[in-house]
Amino acid sequence: MLNRLDRLYIQAQIKKRAFIENFKNDESGVSNFVATVLLILMVVLIGGAVWGFLSGYFTDMFKKIYDGNPGMGGGPSNPYDG
């Protein structure tokens, strides 16, 4: 009984080590992974650049909207208050 358990344990260890070695040496998916990471990085950088350019525009636009509307806090809420 113990011999059989020993053999099963040794076989499992051999399969585990073979799997780990094959996983470390397998390079079939590396280029896809690298391409995905680069695409994500490009999207984040381009999004940051676009946000940097457009944030000033949106800030000015919303400031004009906010300051021009009395009901939004830019002026008196009642036009007859003066």
WOFEN-V57632 format. One record per helix or strand of 3 or more residues. SS is the DSSP state (a for helix, b for strand). FROM is the first residue (numbers start at 0). LEN is the number of residues. If there is no record, write none. Layout:
ss:SS from:FROM len:LEN
ss:SS from:FROM len:LEN
This chain:
ss:a from:1 len:24
ss:a from:29 len:39
ss:a from:69 len:3
